[in-house]
Amino acid sequence: MAKKAAPSAQALPTLEHVRHATLDRLCEAIGEDRDIINARRASEQENCREALDEMHHHGVTSYHFAGVELVRVPGQEKLRVRTSKEDATRASEE
């Protein structure tokens, strides 16, 4: 015989819309973080597009500076970007 499902818990009428100050603050912070991340992502895409255009214009296939390596992907109009914290640290110490 199949087991009968238990009734789901229901919110009490007075507790339906209780605000939690900590959760409210965290929701706001997460929303702001997401906005910043999306803006940074758009900025990075624009910078990569400009770098690819500049590399194509000057015939450069790879470039490395400040711990960032840019490489044009052969046969595609695409840019591969790699970062290295070691190289960035070493460059700033020199």
PyRosetta script that sets phi, psi and omega in degrees:
from pyrosetta import init, pose_from_sequence

init()
pose = pose_from_sequence("MAKKAAPSAQALPTLEHVRHATLDRLCEAIGEDRDIINARRASEQENCREALDEMHHHGVTSYHFAGVELVRVPGQEKLRVRTSKEDATRASEE")
pose.set_psi(1, 136.5)
pose.set_omega(1, -178.7)
pose.set_phi(2, -71.9)
pose.set_psi(2, 141.6)
pose.set_omega(2, 179.9)
pose.set_phi(3, -75.8)
pose.set_psi(3, 135.6)
pose.set_omega(3, -179.0)
pose.set_phi(4, -76.2)
pose.set_psi(4, 135.2)
pose.set_omega(4, 179.9)
pose.set_phi(5, -71.2)
pose.set_psi(5, 138.1)
pose.set_omega(5, 177.9)
pose.set_phi(6, -72.6)
pose.set_psi(6, 146.5)
pose.set_omega(6, 178.3)
pose.set_phi(7, -64.6)
pose.set_psi(7, 143.3)
pose.set_omega(7, -178.2)
pose.set_phi(8, -73.7)
pose.set_psi(8, 150.5)
pose.set_omega(8, -179.9)
pose.set_phi(9, -69.1)
pose.set_psi(9, 140.1)
pose.set_omega(9, 179.3)
pose.set_phi(10, -117.9)
pose.set_psi(10, 143.7)
pose.set_omega(10, 179.8)
pose.set_phi(11, -70.6)
pose.set_psi(11, 141.3)
pose.set_omega(11, 175.5)
pose.set_phi(12, -69.5)
pose.set_psi(12, 145.7)
pose.set_omega(12, -175.7)
pose.set_phi(13, -54.7)
pose.set_psi(13, -34.9)
pose.set_omega(13, -178.1)
pose.set_phi(14, -84.5)
pose.set_psi(14, -13.0)
pose.set_omega(14, -176.2)
pose.set_phi(15, -109.2)
pose.set_psi(15, 11.8)
pose.set_omega(15, -176.9)
pose.set_phi(16, -64.2)
pose.set_psi(16, -39.5)
pose.set_omega(16, -172.9)
pose.set_phi(17, -119.9)
pose.set_psi(17, 41.0)
pose.set_omega(17, 177.9)
pose.set_phi(18, -71.2)
pose.set_psi(18, 130.6)
pose.set_omega(18, 178.6)
pose.set_phi(19, -92.0)
pose.set_psi(19, 142.3)
pose.set_omega(19, 175.8)
pose.set_phi(20, -115.8)
pose.set_psi(20, 111.2)
pose.set_omega(20, -174.2)
pose.set_phi(21, -57.4)
pose.set_psi(21, -41.3)
pose.set_omega(21, -178.9)
pose.set_phi(22, -66.5)
pose.set_psi(22, -44.1)
pose.set_omega(22, 178.8)
pose.set_phi(23, -66.5)
pose.set_psi(23, -38.3)
pose.set_omega(23, 176.7)
pose.set_phi(24, -59.7)
pose.set_psi(24, -46.3)
pose.set_omega(24, 179.8)
pose.set_phi(25, -62.0)
pose.set_psi(25, -42.1)
pose.set_omega(25, -179.8)
pose.set_phi(26, -67.2)
pose.set_psi(26, -39.3)
pose.set_omega(26, 177.0)
pose.set_phi(27, -61.4)
pose.set_psi(27, -43.8)
pose.set_omega(27, 177.6)
pose.set_phi(28, -62.0)
pose.set_psi(28, -43.7)
pose.set_omega(28, -179.2)
pose.set_phi(29, -63.8)
pose.set_psi(29, -42.8)
pose.set_omega(29, 179.1)
pose.set_phi(30, -63.9)
pose.set_psi(30, -41.9)
pose.set_omega(30, 177.8)
pose.set_phi(31, -60.7)
pose.set_psi(31, -43.5)
pose.set_omega(31, 177.8)
pose.set_phi(32, -65.4)
pose.set_psi(32, -41.6)
pose.set_omega(32, 177.7)
pose.set_phi(33, -59.9)
pose.set_psi(33, -43.9)
pose.set_omega(33, 179.5)
pose.set_phi(34, -62.4)
pose.set_psi(34, -40.6)
pose.set_omega(34, 178.1)
pose.set_phi(35, -61.6)
pose.set_psi(35, -43.3)
pose.set_omega(35, 179.7)
pose.set_phi(36, -64.6)
pose.set_psi(36, -44.8)
pose.set_omega(36, -179.7)
pose.set_phi(37, -60.6)
pose.set_psi(37, -45.4)
pose.set_omega(37, -179.4)
pose.set_phi(38, -64.0)
pose.set_psi(38, -39.7)
pose.set_omega(38, 178.3)
pose.set_phi(39, -65.6)
pose.set_psi(39, -42.6)
pose.set_omega(39, 178.8)
pose.set_phi(40, -64.9)
pose.set_psi(40, -38.9)
pose.set_omega(40, 179.2)
pose.set_phi(41, -62.8)
pose.set_psi(41, -42.9)
pose.set_omega(41, 178.5)
pose.set_phi(42, -64.7)
pose.set_psi(42, -40.0)
pose.set_omega(42, 178.3)
pose.set_phi(43, -63.8)
pose.set_psi(43, -43.2)
pose.set_omega(43, 179.2)
pose.set_phi(44, -63.1)
pose.set_psi(44, -42.1)
pose.set_omega(44, 179.4)
pose.set_phi(45, -62.7)
pose.set_psi(45, -40.6)
pose.set_omega(45, 178.2)
pose.set_phi(46, -65.3)
pose.set_psi(46, -43.0)
pose.set_omega(46, 178.0)
pose.set_phi(47, -63.7)
pose.set_psi(47, -40.2)
pose.set_omega(47, 178.4)
pose.set_phi(48, -65.2)
pose.set_psi(48, -40.1)
pose.set_omega(48, 178.6)
pose.set_phi(49, -63.5)
pose.set_psi(49, -43.8)
pose.set_omega(49, 178.7)
pose.set_phi(50, -64.9)
pose.set_psi(50, -39.8)
pose.set_omega(50, 178.6)
pose.set_phi(51, -63.8)
pose.set_psi(51, -42.7)
pose.set_omega(51, 179.0)
pose.set_phi(52, -62.8)
pose.set_psi(52, -43.7)
pose.set_omega(52, 177.5)
pose.set_phi(53, -60.9)
pose.set_psi(53, -44.1)
pose.set_omega(53, -179.5)
pose.set_phi(54, -65.2)
pose.set_psi(54, -42.7)
pose.set_omega(54, 178.8)
pose.set_phi(55, -64.0)
pose.set_psi(55, -41.6)
pose.set_omega(55, 179.2)
pose.set_phi(56, -64.6)
pose.set_psi(56, -43.8)
pose.set_omega(56, -178.7)
pose.set_phi(57, -61.1)
pose.set_psi(57, -38.1)
pose.set_omega(57, -177.1)
pose.set_phi(58, -98.8)
pose.set_psi(58, 2.7)
pose.set_omega(58, 177.8)
pose.set_phi(59, 71.6)
pose.set_psi(59, 25.5)
pose.set_omega(59, -179.5)
pose.set_phi(60, -90.9)
pose.set_psi(60, 130.3)
pose.set_omega(60, 179.9)
pose.set_phi(61, -98.1)
pose.set_psi(61, -25.7)
pose.set_omega(61, 175.8)
pose.set_phi(62, -149.3)
pose.set_psi(62, 152.2)
pose.set_omega(62, -178.4)
pose.set_phi(63, -150.9)
pose.set_psi(63, 143.3)
pose.set_omega(63, -177.5)
pose.set_phi(64, -137.3)
pose.set_psi(64, 127.1)
pose.set_omega(64, 176.5)
pose.set_phi(65, -161.7)
pose.set_psi(65, 142.2)
pose.set_omega(65, 174.9)
pose.set_phi(66, 54.5)
pose.set_psi(66, 37.4)
pose.set_omega(66, 177.8)
pose.set_phi(67, 78.1)
pose.set_psi(67, 10.4)
pose.set_omega(67, 179.3)
pose.set_phi(68, -118.9)
pose.set_psi(68, 128.8)
pose.set_omega(68, 177.4)
pose.set_phi(69, -113.4)
pose.set_psi(69, 127.1)
pose.set_omega(69, 177.2)
pose.set_phi(70, -110.9)
pose.set_psi(70, 129.4)
pose.set_omega(70, 178.8)
pose.set_phi(71, -135.3)
pose.set_psi(71, 125.7)
pose.set_omega(71, 174.3)
pose.set_phi(72, -74.9)
pose.set_psi(72, 133.2)
pose.set_omega(72, 178.9)
pose.set_phi(73, -80.4)
pose.set_psi(73, 122.3)
pose.set_omega(73, -178.3)
pose.set_phi(74, -62.4)
pose.set_psi(74, 137.7)
pose.set_omega(74, 176.7)
pose.set_phi(75, 82.0)
pose.set_psi(75, -5.2)
pose.set_omega(75, 179.4)
pose.set_phi(76, -135.0)
pose.set_psi(76, 152.7)
pose.set_omega(76, 172.7)
pose.set_phi(77, -91.6)
pose.set_psi(77, 74.4)
pose.set_omega(77, -175.9)
pose.set_phi(78, -141.3)
pose.set_psi(78, 149.5)
pose.set_omega(78, -178.5)
pose.set_phi(79, -118.1)
pose.set_psi(79, 130.2)
pose.set_omega(79, 174.2)
pose.set_phi(80, -100.2)
pose.set_psi(80, 130.3)
pose.set_omega(80, -177.7)
pose.set_phi(81, -121.7)
pose.set_psi(81, 128.3)
pose.set_omega(81, 175.5)
pose.set_phi(82, -128.2)
pose.set_psi(82, 146.3)
pose.set_omega(82, 177.1)
pose.set_phi(83, -120.1)
pose.set_psi(83, 150.7)
pose.set_omega(83, 178.6)
pose.set_phi(84, -137.3)
pose.set_psi(84, 114.6)
pose.set_omega(84, 179.4)
pose.set_phi(85, -67.7)
pose.set_psi(85, -32.8)
pose.set_omega(85, 178.7)
pose.set_phi(86, -61.1)
pose.set_psi(86, -48.2)
pose.set_omega(86, -179.0)
pose.set_phi(87, -65.1)
pose.set_psi(87, -37.8)
pose.set_omega(87, -180.0)
pose.set_phi(88, -66.9)
pose.set_psi(88, -40.8)
pose.set_omega(88, 178.7)
pose.set_phi(89, -65.8)
pose.set_psi(89, -44.4)
pose.set_omega(89, -179.1)
pose.set_phi(90, -62.7)
pose.set_psi(90, -42.0)
pose.set_omega(90, -178.5)
pose.set_phi(91, -66.7)
pose.set_psi(91, -35.8)
pose.set_omega(91, -178.6)
pose.set_phi(92, -75.6)
pose.set_psi(92, -21.6)
pose.set_omega(92, 179.5)
pose.set_phi(93, -81.6)
pose.set_psi(93, -22.2)
pose.set_omega(93, -176.7)
pose.set_phi(94, -78.1)
pose.dump_pdb("model.pdb")
